[in-house]
């Protein structure tokens, strides 16, 4: 709590869950917002971080040729004129609206059907947000194949993709594939999910759960390099499974050992943050969701040259390990932990920490 700055309470109505599964930080001039996809009201909700009030509820169409009536998986608030609402596991059929809730465009990308059978398993989460840079959506995809078949974990499957909105084309980036130490081995499915921080349209940084190093990628110059960003508490080197595991074995390994998670860049203080999940002592009959919320976590702080500054531990059963954002005052954590018995369902409490001091 030496790094604690302030507490902000977002006031929620009866039609809003405090889970905020799909949410995003957005700054407009000097104003800061936490924006959330509300599946109950079929809206994108903008909350002022300054006073916690609901600034705007942007209803999106759900009926007719302009509506989105399937399961929603995420969103990207790029600007008042470009708000993307994504279907679960797909770009095709997703829509763009403006802040008035007016339909702008339906996404209908052409796909090279000779690659990946024309399917794109689009993912947009807080750890891997889909972002609009220029005229391109930058996003990642999850595998559609059997991940417990070690031959599928290879260098051929592109994980980072871009969607050119003007040409309605999807482009594959061959630089980001499964890392060499992962290939031809059997891992828990959760360890195949990386986090990407996009620094520019050409530069991004990858954090893999089992790698002490970050992967730095320069797409323009076709350069990749490894940058050591190791926790002081553990080494990422782990032993793979010899045969495909069952669900219980996967949960036991992931919850019972340290894991790297999200990588974040703080543009206000020129710092990098890497999230590290700490193991549970008892994993019997527990599953990744929801029991990851029982884990305490630490935030590894690196300067702009990736030099170690500190590693700060946060308690278990208190904050969401999934939704972590960077604002003007510091790192924003949500107090909506599944195991926190003191959570008030009528508000979402945010705690802000300055890890620079």
WODARA-V222432 format. One record per pair of residues at least 4 apart in sequence whose C-alpha atoms are under 7 Angstrom apart, sorted by the first residue. I is the first residue (numbers start at 0). J is the second residue. If there is no record, write none. Layout:
i->I j->J
i->I j->J
This chain:
i->2 j->352
i->2 j->353
i->2 j->354
i->2 j->356
i->3 j->351
i->3 j->352
i->3 j->353
i->4 j->351
i->4 j->352
i->4 j->353
i->5 j->350
i->5 j->351
i->6 j->348
i->6 j->349
i->6 j->350
i->6 j->351
i->7 j->48
i->7 j->51
i->7 j->348
i->7 j->349
i->7 j->350
i->8 j->51
i->8 j->346
i->8 j->347
i->8 j->348
i->8 j->349
i->9 j->46
i->9 j->51
i->9 j->52
i->9 j->346
i->9 j->347
i->9 j->348
i->10 j->51
i->10 j->52
i->10 j->345
i->10 j->346
i->10 j->347
i->11 j->15
i->11 j->345
i->11 j->346
i->12 j->345
i->14 j->39
i->14 j->40
i->15 j->37
i->17 j->335
i->17 j->344
i->17 j->346
i->17 j->347
i->18 j->335
i->19 j->35
i->21 j->35
i->21 j->36
i->21 j->73
i->21 j->124
i->21 j->125
i->22 j->33
i->22 j->34
i->22 j->35
i->22 j->36
i->22 j->125
i->23 j->33
i->23 j->34
i->23 j->35
i->23 j->125
i->24 j->32
i->24 j->33
i->24 j->34
i->24 j->324
i->25 j->31
i->25 j->32
i->25 j->33
i->26 j->30
i->26 j->31
i->26 j->32
i->27 j->31
i->31 j->47
i->31 j->48
i->32 j->45
i->32 j->46
i->32 j->47
i->32 j->48
i->33 j->45
i->33 j->46
i->33 j->47
i->33 j->48
i->34 j->43
i->34 j->44
i->34 j->45
i->34 j->46
i->35 j->43
i->35 j->44
i->35 j->45
i->36 j->42
i->36 j->43
i->36 j->44
i->36 j->74
i->37 j->41
i->37 j->42
i->37 j->43
i->37 j->44
i->38 j->42
i->41 j->58
i->41 j->59
i->42 j->56
i->42 j->57
i->42 j->58
i->42 j->59
i->43 j->56
i->43 j->57
i->43 j->58
i->44 j->55
i->44 j->56
i->44 j->57
i->45 j->53
i->45 j->54
i->45 j->55
i->45 j->56
i->46 j->51
i->46 j->52
i->46 j->53
i->46 j->54
i->47 j->51
i->47 j->52
i->47 j->53
i->47 j->54
i->57 j->98
i->57 j->99
i->57 j->100
i->58 j->100
i->59 j->100
i->60 j->65
i->60 j->66
i->60 j->67
i->61 j->66
i->61 j->67
i->61 j->68
i->62 j->66
i->62 j->67
i->62 j->68
i->65 j->102
i->69 j->86
i->70 j->86
i->70 j->87
i->71 j->85
i->71 j->86
i->71 j->87
i->72 j->85
i->72 j->86
i->72 j->87
i->72 j->88
i->73 j->84
i->73 j->85
i->73 j->123
i->73 j->124
i->74 j->83
i->74 j->84
i->74 j->85
i->75 j->82
i->75 j->83
i->75 j->84
i->75 j->129
i->75 j->130
i->76 j->81
i->76 j->82
i->76 j->83
i->77 j->81
i->77 j->82
i->77 j->131
i->78 j->82
i->79 j->97
i->79 j->98
i->80 j->96
i->80 j->97
i->80 j->98
i->81 j->95
i->81 j->96
i->81 j->97
i->82 j->95
i->82 j->96
i->82 j->97
i->83 j->94
i->83 j->95
i->83 j->96
i->84 j->93
i->84 j->94
i->84 j->95
i->85 j->90
i->85 j->93
i->85 j->94
i->86 j->90
i->86 j->92
i->86 j->93
i->88 j->120
i->88 j->121
i->88 j->122
i->89 j->119
i->89 j->120
i->89 j->121
i->90 j->106
i->90 j->121
i->91 j->106
i->91 j->107
i->91 j->108
i->92 j->105
i->92 j->106
i->92 j->107
i->93 j->105
i->93 j->106
i->94 j->104
i->94 j->105
i->94 j->106
i->95 j->102
i->95 j->103
i->95 j->104
i->95 j->105
i->96 j->100
i->96 j->101
i->96 j->102
i->96 j->103
i->97 j->101
i->97 j->102
i->97 j->103
i->107 j->167
i->108 j->167
i->108 j->168
i->108 j->169
i->109 j->167
i->109 j->168
i->109 j->169
i->110 j->117
i->110 j->168
i->110 j->169
i->111 j->117
i->112 j->116
i->112 j->117
i->113 j->117
i->119 j->140
i->120 j->140
i->120 j->141
i->121 j->139
i->121 j->140
i->121 j->141
i->122 j->138
i->122 j->139
i->122 j->140
i->122 j->141
i->123 j->127
i->123 j->128
i->123 j->129
i->123 j->138
i->124 j->128
i->125 j->321
i->125 j->322
i->126 j->194
i->126 j->261
i->126 j->321
i->127 j->194
i->127 j->195
i->128 j->138
i->129 j->136
i->129 j->137
i->129 j->138
i->130 j->136
i->130 j->137
i->130 j->138
i->131 j->135
i->131 j->136
i->131 j->137
i->132 j->136
i->132 j->200
i->134 j->163
i->134 j->164
i->134 j->165
i->135 j->161
i->135 j->162
i->135 j->163
i->135 j->164
i->136 j->161
i->136 j->162
i->136 j->163
i->137 j->160
i->137 j->161
i->137 j->162
i->138 j->159
i->138 j->160
i->138 j->161
i->139 j->158
i->139 j->159
i->139 j->160
i->140 j->158
i->140 j->159
i->146 j->151
i->146 j->152
i->146 j->188
i->147 j->185
i->147 j->186
i->147 j->243
i->148 j->185
i->149 j->182
i->149 j->183
i->149 j->184
i->149 j->185
i->150 j->183
i->152 j->177
i->152 j->182
i->152 j->183
i->153 j->177
i->153 j->182
i->153 j->183
i->154 j->176
i->154 j->177
i->155 j->176
i->156 j->176
i->157 j->171
i->157 j->172
i->157 j->173
i->157 j->175
i->157 j->176
i->158 j->175
i->158 j->176
i->159 j->171
i->159 j->172
i->159 j->175
i->160 j->169
i->160 j->170
i->160 j->171
i->160 j->172
i->161 j->169
i->161 j->170
i->161 j->171
i->162 j->167
i->162 j->168
i->162 j->169
i->162 j->170
i->163 j->167
i->163 j->168
i->163 j->169
i->177 j->181
i->177 j->182
i->178 j->182
i->184 j->239
i->185 j->239
i->185 j->240
i->185 j->241
i->185 j->243
i->186 j->190
i->186 j->239
i->186 j->240
i->187 j->249
i->190 j->208
i->190 j->209
i->193 j->205
i->193 j->206
i->193 j->207
i->193 j->208
i->194 j->205
i->194 j->206
i->194 j->207
i->194 j->260
i->194 j->261
i->194 j->262
i->195 j->203
i->195 j->204
i->195 j->205
i->195 j->206
i->195 j->262
i->196 j->203
i->196 j->204
i->196 j->205
i->196 j->262
i->196 j->263
i->196 j->264
i->197 j->202
i->197 j->203
i->197 j->204
i->198 j->202
i->198 j->203
i->199 j->203
i->201 j->217
i->201 j->218
i->201 j->219
i->202 j->216
i->202 j->217
i->202 j->218
i->203 j->215
i->203 j->216
i->203 j->217
i->204 j->213
i->204 j->214
i->204 j->215
i->204 j->216
i->205 j->213
i->205 j->214
i->205 j->215
i->206 j->213
i->206 j->214
i->206 j->260
i->206 j->261
i->206 j->262
i->207 j->259
i->207 j->260
i->208 j->258
i->208 j->259
i->208 j->260
i->209 j->235
i->209 j->236
i->209 j->237
i->209 j->258
i->209 j->259
i->210 j->235
i->210 j->236
i->211 j->227
i->211 j->228
i->211 j->229
i->211 j->234
i->211 j->235
i->212 j->225
i->212 j->226
i->212 j->227
i->212 j->228
i->212 j->229
i->213 j->225
i->213 j->226
i->213 j->227
i->213 j->228
i->214 j->223
i->214 j->224
i->214 j->225
i->214 j->226
i->215 j->223
i->215 j->224
i->215 j->225
i->215 j->226
i->216 j->222
i->216 j->223
i->216 j->224
i->217 j->221
i->217 j->222
i->217 j->223
i->218 j->222
i->230 j->299
i->233 j->257
i->240 j->244
i->244 j->248
i->244 j->249
i->245 j->249
i->246 j->250
i->247 j->251
i->248 j->252
i->249 j->253
i->250 j->254
i->250 j->285
i->250 j->286
i->250 j->287
i->251 j->255
i->251 j->282
i->252 j->256
i->254 j->278
i->254 j->279
i->254 j->282
i->254 j->287
i->254 j->291
i->255 j->278
i->255 j->279
i->255 j->280
i->255 j->282
i->256 j->277
i->256 j->278
i->257 j->275
i->257 j->276
i->257 j->277
i->257 j->278
i->258 j->275
i->258 j->276
i->258 j->277
i->259 j->274
i->259 j->275
i->259 j->276
i->260 j->273
i->260 j->274
i->260 j->275
i->261 j->273
i->261 j->274
i->262 j->272
i->262 j->273
i->262 j->274
i->263 j->271
i->263 j->272
i->263 j->273
i->264 j->270
i->264 j->271
i->264 j->272
i->265 j->269
i->265 j->270
i->265 j->271
i->265 j->325
i->267 j->327
i->269 j->302
i->269 j->303
i->270 j->300
i->270 j->301
i->270 j->302
i->270 j->303
i->271 j->300
i->271 j->301
i->271 j->302
i->271 j->303
i->272 j->298
i->272 j->299
i->272 j->300
i->272 j->301
i->273 j->298
i->273 j->299
i->273 j->300
i->274 j->296
i->274 j->297
i->274 j->298
i->274 j->299
i->275 j->296
i->275 j->297
i->275 j->298
i->276 j->294
i->276 j->295
i->276 j->296
i->276 j->297
i->277 j->294
i->277 j->295
i->277 j->296
i->278 j->294
i->279 j->294
i->285 j->290
i->286 j->290
i->287 j->291
i->289 j->337
i->292 j->315
i->292 j->316
i->292 j->319
i->292 j->320
i->292 j->336
i->292 j->337
i->292 j->338
i->293 j->315
i->293 j->316
i->293 j->338
i->294 j->315
i->294 j->316
i->295 j->313
i->295 j->314
i->295 j->315
i->296 j->312
i->296 j->313
i->296 j->314
i->297 j->310
i->297 j->311
i->297 j->312
i->297 j->313
i->298 j->310
i->298 j->311
i->298 j->312
i->299 j->309
i->299 j->310
i->299 j->311
i->300 j->307
i->300 j->308
i->300 j->309
i->300 j->310
i->301 j->305
i->301 j->306
i->301 j->307
i->301 j->308
i->302 j->306
i->302 j->307
i->302 j->308
i->316 j->336
i->316 j->338
i->316 j->339
i->317 j->334
i->317 j->336
i->317 j->339
i->318 j->332
i->318 j->333
i->318 j->334
i->318 j->335
i->318 j->336
i->319 j->332
i->319 j->333
i->319 j->334
i->319 j->335
i->319 j->336
i->322 j->332
i->322 j->333
i->323 j->331
i->323 j->332
i->324 j->330
i->324 j->331
i->324 j->332
i->325 j->329
i->325 j->330
i->325 j->331
i->326 j->330
i->326 j->331
i->328 j->351
i->328 j->353
i->329 j->351
i->329 j->352
i->329 j->353
i->330 j->351
i->330 j->352
i->330 j->353
i->331 j->349
i->331 j->350
i->331 j->351
i->331 j->352
i->332 j->349
i->332 j->350
i->332 j->351
i->333 j->348
i->333 j->349
i->333 j->350
i->334 j->347
i->334 j->348
i->334 j->349
i->335 j->342
i->335 j->347
